[in-house]
Amino acid sequence: MLVRGGFHMEGRRYLKRIADRLLQERLRSSGAVLIEGPKWCGKTATATRASKSQLFMQDPDMTVSYLSAADTKPSLLLKGETPRLLDEWQSAPVLWDAVRFMVDQRGKPGQFILTGSAVPKDDAVQHTGTGRISRLMMRPMSLFESLESNGSVSLKSLFDGHIDVEAVSDLSIEGIASALVRGGWPASIGDDESIALRHAVDYVEAIINADISRVDGVEKNPARVRALMRSYARNIATTATMRTIRDDIALGDADASISEKTISQYLVALDRIFVTEDLPAWNPALRSKTAIRSSVKRHFVDPSIATAVMRLTPFRLLEHFEYFGFLFESLCTRDLRIYADAIDGQVFHYRDASGLESDTVVCLNDGRWAPIEVKLGARAIEEAAEHLLELKAKVDTGKMNEPSFLMILTGGKFAYRRKDGVLVVPIGSLKD
């Protein structure tokens, strides 16, 4: 059984999520846990399995009653066996403060699970919930969760010093293209390819025509939203500025004029519904005074959003290999973020004024770090290794740790350690 949008979908096997373990850990330490993330990513299914009673705010038979209760006496909605799930709680923002208050009253961990696919406006809640409500970000499924990576190389093990990797990936370039265009949406895993691809398109159309306006109650022009998302797709995995995006829209969608101010407003809305998830810049201590670029890298929360808005099929993606490379980087960024969350880490990118860059840098909260270059094909591996070694030499290890490892994440078949110590690992063999 799988749950989507608060309703049960019979006949589907639940695939284990990395978030399952993280949720249990947080329930043992916090009074409540908020699971955030895009709709359709599996939040409700994961939360339902961990809960003992449920309240689905978007149940059409009960929505009016629930909203009325929230307006008059929100504590009524909190009654039930714990952990109690409040699904899509942001439909009644008053529930946030009600949960915070009830957690204080009960003084016990594991009381509530809240799920939300949109961030309420700043003035919708009175308190942050700090110390009472733990936050858990949930994304669409990684390749390991969808059973397309065999998981023979563990990111945690690499950080723990086990870097003599040897593994073989079963995932072909064609398989990567299919997984990328399909996306990590649980409802699409195992479906016929044409149906799975349709899910991603439906997701994008819902964003454009409804979700982005519903999040703040401000009507957005669908043509402009579509043009913006198409530009984001064309500039995926780059540090494109607002001006670049505006100029790109003007060239690529001549009928959709849009100002930088409007672009900014629309991007805030897309961020609030977890459609975009830009990658922040890493700012390490360097031996030299080289200036570090602070621009974010543009990403959707799942690369299938880019291919859906561009109406690309796996076959067409294979015909445009350069663009495939950018999307592959975005796919790897998605998976690395999921794996990093599992080991108490975050993902950044690095670029300095000299042009030296690392596509991703995984940083653990205990100070350990590792730069990771992403290369779809084998031709660029040598250059990528040189860049990683150069970055290692630039970092001031008197002020920071030595990197735990240097890695090139590929679309290839074999995992191995090069003579220079750089690891080459297929995305089809990686896990948390």
C-alpha positions in Angstrom: 0.0 0.0 0.0 1.2 3.5 -0.9 -0.3 6.7 0.3 -0.3 9.8 -1.9 -1.8 13.1 -1.0 -3.4 11.5 2.1 -5.2 8.7 0.3 -4.4 5.1 0.0 -3.3 3.6 -3.3 -3.8 -0.2 -3.1 -1.6 -2.8 -4.8 1.7 -1.0 -4.5 4.6 -2.3 -2.5 6.2 0.2 -0.1 9.9 0.7 -0.9 12.0 1.5 2.1 13.1 5.0 2.4 16.2 6.5 4.0 13.8 8.9 5.7 12.3 5.9 7.6 15.3 5.6 9.9 15.8 9.4 10.2 12.1 9.8 11.2 12.4 7.2 13.9 15.6 8.8 15.3 13.9 12.2 15.5 10.7 10.8 17.1 12.9 9.4 19.9 14.5 12.8 20.6 11.8 15.4 19.7 8.2 16.0 20.7 7.2 16.4 17.1 8.7 15.9 13.6 7.9 18.0 10.6 8.5 16.2 7.3 8.8 18.7 4.4 9.2 18.2 0.7 7.5 18.3 -2.6 4.1 16.7 -3.1 4.1 13.1 -4.4 7.6 12.4 -2.9 6.2 9.9 -0.4 5.9 11.9 2.8 2.5 10.7 3.7 3.3 7.0 3.1 6.4 7.2 5.2 4.7 9.2 8.0 1.6 6.9 8.0 3.8 3.8 8.6 5.4 5.5 11.5 2.2 6.8 13.1 -0.5 5.2 15.2 -3.3 7.6 14.4 -3.8 9.9 11.4 -5.5 13.2 10.4 -5.6 13.8 6.6 -6.4 17.5 6.2 -7.1 17.1 2.5 -9.7 14.3 2.9 -12.6 15.9 0.9 -15.2 14.3 3.1 -13.7 15.9 6.2 -11.9 19.1 5.2 -14.7 21.5 6.1 -15.1 19.9 9.5 -11.4 19.8 10.2 -11.0 23.5 9.2 -13.9 24.5 11.4 -12.4 22.6 14.4 -9.1 24.3 13.7 -10.8 27.7 13.9 -12.7 27.0 17.1 -10.6 24.4 19.1 -7.5 23.1 17.4 -6.7 20.8 20.3 -9.6 18.5 19.2 -7.6 17.6 16.1 -4.6 16.5 18.2 -6.5 13.8 20.1 -5.5 10.3 19.1 -2.9 7.6 19.7 0.7 8.8 19.3 2.6 9.4 17.2 -0.3 11.2 15.6 0.0 12.2 12.0 -1.2 15.6 10.8 -1.0 15.4 7.1 -0.7 18.7 5.1 -1.0 20.6 8.3 -0.4 23.9 6.5 -4.0 23.8 5.4 -4.7 25.0 9.0 -1.5 26.9 10.1 -2.9 27.2 13.6 -2.1 23.6 14.1 1.6 24.5 14.3 1.3 26.5 17.5 -1.3 24.0 18.9 1.3 21.2 18.4 4.1 23.2 19.9 1.9 24.0 23.0 0.8 20.3 23.3 4.4 19.1 23.1 5.2 21.4 26.0 2.2 20.2 28.0 3.0 16.5 27.6 6.7 16.7 27.9 7.3 13.5 26.0 9.1 12.7 22.7 7.3 11.2 19.6 3.9 12.9 20.0 3.2 14.2 16.5 4.3 13.9 12.9 3.4 16.8 10.6 3.8 16.6 6.8 3.7 19.6 4.4 4.3 20.2 0.8 4.3 24.0 1.1 5.9 26.4 3.5 3.2 28.8 5.0 3.7 32.5 4.9 5.9 34.0 7.6 3.0 35.4 9.5 1.0 32.2 9.5 2.6 30.8 12.6 3.6 32.6 15.8 6.5 30.5 16.9 9.4 28.7 15.2 9.0 25.4 17.1 12.7 25.4 17.9 13.5 22.7 20.5 10.1 21.1 20.1 9.6 20.3 16.4 12.4 18.7 14.5 12.5 19.2 10.7 13.1 16.4 8.2 13.5 17.2 4.5 12.2 14.5 2.2 12.9 14.4 -1.5 11.9 12.1 -4.4 13.6 8.7 -4.2 17.3 8.2 -4.8 18.5 5.5 -7.2 19.3 3.4 -4.2 15.8 3.7 -2.8 14.3 2.9 -6.2 16.5 -0.2 -6.3 18.4 1.0 -9.4 21.7 1.5 -7.5 23.0 -1.7 -6.0 24.5 0.2 -3.1 27.8 -1.5 -3.1 29.7 1.7 -2.3 28.6 3.5 0.9 29.1 7.3 1.3 29.3 6.8 5.1 32.0 4.1 4.7 34.0 6.4 2.5 33.9 9.1 5.2 34.9 6.4 7.7 38.1 5.7 5.8 37.1 2.6 3.7 38.2 4.0 0.4 39.6 0.9 -1.4 36.4 0.6 -3.5 35.7 -2.2 -6.0 32.2 -2.5 -7.4 30.3 -3.0 -10.6 27.1 -1.1 -11.5 24.3 -2.7 -13.3 22.9 0.6 -14.5 23.4 1.5 -18.1 23.5 4.9 -19.7 20.1 4.1 -21.2 18.9 3.1 -17.7 20.1 6.4 -16.2 18.3 8.3 -18.9 15.1 6.5 -18.2 15.4 6.9 -14.4 16.2 10.6 -14.8 13.2 11.4 -17.0 10.9 9.3 -14.9 12.1 10.9 -11.7 12.2 9.6 -8.2 8.4 9.8 -7.7 7.2 6.7 -5.7 4.1 6.3 -7.8 6.2 6.0 -11.0 8.6 3.4 -9.8 7.8 0.1 -11.5 5.2 1.6 -13.8 5.2 1.3 -17.6 7.6 3.9 -18.9 4.9 5.9 -20.8 2.7 6.1 -17.7 5.7 7.0 -15.5 6.7 9.8 -17.9 3.1 11.1 -17.8 3.3 11.4 -14.0 6.2 13.9 -14.3 4.3 15.9 -16.9 1.2 16.0 -14.8 3.3 17.1 -11.8 4.6 20.1 -13.8 1.2 21.0 -15.2 -0.2 21.1 -11.6 2.6 23.4 -10.5 2.1 25.8 -13.4 -1.7 25.9 -13.3 -2.5 25.7 -9.6 0.1 24.9 -7.0 2.3 28.0 -7.4 -0.7 30.3 -7.1 -2.3 28.4 -4.2 0.8 28.6 -2.0 0.4 32.3 -1.2 -3.0 33.1 -2.7 -1.5 35.3 -5.4 -2.5 34.5 -8.9 0.5 33.7 -11.2 0.5 33.9 -14.9 0.8 30.3 -16.2 2.6 31.3 -19.4 5.2 33.2 -17.3 5.6 30.3 -14.9 6.1 27.9 -17.7 8.6 30.2 -19.4 10.5 30.5 -16.1 10.6 26.8 -15.5 11.8 26.2 -19.0 14.6 28.6 -18.5 15.5 27.0 -15.2 15.6 23.7 -17.1 17.8 25.1 -19.8 20.2 26.5 -17.1 20.1 23.5 -14.7 23.3 22.8 -12.8 24.7 26.3 -13.7 25.2 29.5 -11.7 22.8 31.4 -13.9 21.9 34.8 -12.5 18.5 36.4 -12.4 19.5 38.6 -15.4 20.7 35.5 -17.3 17.4 33.8 -16.7 15.4 36.9 -17.7 17.4 37.2 -21.0 17.1 33.5 -21.6 13.3 33.7 -21.2 13.2 36.6 -23.7 15.1 34.5 -26.2 13.5 31.1 -25.6 9.9 32.3 -25.0 9.3 35.4 -26.9 5.7 35.7 -25.8 6.5 35.7 -22.1 8.1 39.0 -21.0 9.0 39.0 -17.3 11.0 41.3 -15.0 13.7 40.3 -12.6 11.4 41.3 -9.7 8.7 38.9 -11.0 11.2 36.2 -11.6 12.3 36.5 -8.0 8.7 36.4 -6.7 7.9 33.3 -8.7 11.1 31.6 -7.6 10.2 32.3 -3.9 6.9 30.6 -4.6 8.5 27.6 -6.3 10.9 27.3 -3.4 8.1 27.3 -0.9 6.4 24.3 -2.6 9.8 22.6 -2.8 10.0 22.6 -6.6 13.4 24.3 -6.8 16.3 23.5 -4.5 19.4 25.5 -5.4 22.8 24.4 -4.3 24.7 26.9 -2.1 28.3 27.8 -2.5 31.0 26.3 -0.3 33.4 28.8 1.4 36.5 26.9 2.8 39.6 28.4 4.2 42.2 28.6 1.4 45.9 28.9 1.4 45.8 31.8 -1.1 43.6 34.9 -1.3 41.6 33.5 -4.3 38.1 35.0 -4.3 35.3 32.4 -4.0 32.2 32.7 -6.0 29.0 32.8 -3.9 26.4 32.2 -6.5 24.0 29.3 -6.1 23.7 26.5 -8.6 20.3 26.1 -10.2 18.5 22.8 -9.5 15.0 21.4 -9.3 14.3 19.1 -6.4 14.2 16.3 -9.1 15.7 16.5 -12.6 12.5 15.0 -14.1 10.9 18.4 -13.6 13.3 19.8 -16.1 12.8 17.1 -18.6 9.0 17.2 -18.2 8.8 21.0 -18.7 11.0 20.6 -21.8 9.0 17.5 -22.9 12.1 15.3 -23.3 12.0 11.6 -23.5 14.9 9.2 -22.6 15.6 8.7 -26.3 15.8 12.5 -27.0 18.0 12.9 -24.0 20.5 10.4 -25.4 20.6 12.4 -28.6 21.6 15.6 -26.7 24.5 14.2 -24.6 25.9 17.6 -23.5 22.6 18.6 -21.9 22.2 15.0 -20.6 25.5 15.7 -18.7 24.0 18.7 -16.9 20.9 16.8 -16.0 23.0 13.9 -14.8 24.8 16.3 -12.4 21.4 17.4 -11.1 20.4 13.7 -10.6 23.6 13.0 -8.7 23.1 16.2 -6.6 19.6 15.0 -5.6 21.0 11.6 -4.6 24.0 13.1 -2.7 21.6 15.3 -0.8 19.6 12.4 0.3 22.6 10.3 1.3 24.3 13.3 3.1 21.1 13.9 5.2 21.4 10.3 6.4 25.0 10.9 7.7 24.4 14.3 9.2 25.8 16.3 6.3 25.1 18.9 3.6 25.9 19.4 0.0 27.5 22.5 -1.6 29.4 23.4 -4.8 32.7 25.2 -5.2 33.9 27.7 -7.7 36.6 30.4 -7.4 37.8 33.3 -9.4 40.4 31.2 -11.1 37.7 29.0 -12.6 38.5 26.0 -10.4 35.3 24.2 -9.4 33.9 21.1 -7.8 30.4 20.2 -8.9 29.5 19.1 -5.3 31.2 19.1 -1.9 29.7 17.0 0.8 30.4 18.4 4.3 29.5 16.6 7.5 28.7 18.6 10.6 31.7 17.1 12.4 34.1 18.9 10.0 34.8 16.1 7.6 34.4 17.0 3.9 34.9 15.5 0.4 34.8 17.2 -3.0 32.9 15.2 -5.7 33.0 15.9 -9.4 30.2 14.5 -11.6 31.0 13.2 -15.1 28.5 11.2 -17.2 31.1 9.8 -19.5 34.7 8.5 -19.1 36.4 11.1 -21.3 36.4 13.8 -18.7 37.6 11.7 -15.8 41.3 12.7 -16.1 40.5 16.4 -16.1 38.1 16.0 -13.2 40.8 14.2 -11.2 43.2 17.0 -11.8 40.7 19.6 -10.6 40.0 17.6 -7.4 43.7 17.4 -6.6 44.1 21.1 -7.3 41.3 21.9 -4.9 42.8 19.7 -2.2 46.1 21.6 -2.6 44.3 25.0 -2.3 42.5 24.3 1.0 44.3 25.4 4.1 44.4 22.1 6.1 45.9 24.0 9.0 42.5 25.5 9.5 40.4 22.6 8.1 40.5 18.9 7.9 42.2 17.1 5.0 39.5 15.9 2.6 38.2 12.4 3.6 38.4 11.4 0.0 38.3 12.8 -3.6 35.6 11.3 -5.8 34.4 11.3 -9.4 30.8 10.2 -9.7 30.1 8.7 -13.1 27.5 7.1 -15.3 30.0 4.3 -15.9 30.1 0.6 -14.8 33.1 0.2 -12.5 34.1 1.6 -9.2 37.9 1.8 -8.4 40.6 3.8 -6.8 43.1 5.5 -9.2 46.8 5.6 -8.6 46.6 9.2 -7.5 44.0 8.2 -4.8 41.0 9.7 -6.6 37.9 7.4 -6.4 35.8 6.7 -9.5 32.3 5.5 -8.5 29.2 4.9 -10.7 26.0 6.5 -9.4 24.5 3.0 -9.9 26.6 1.6 -7.0 26.3 4.5 -4.5 24.2 4.6 -1.3 24.2 6.5 2.0 
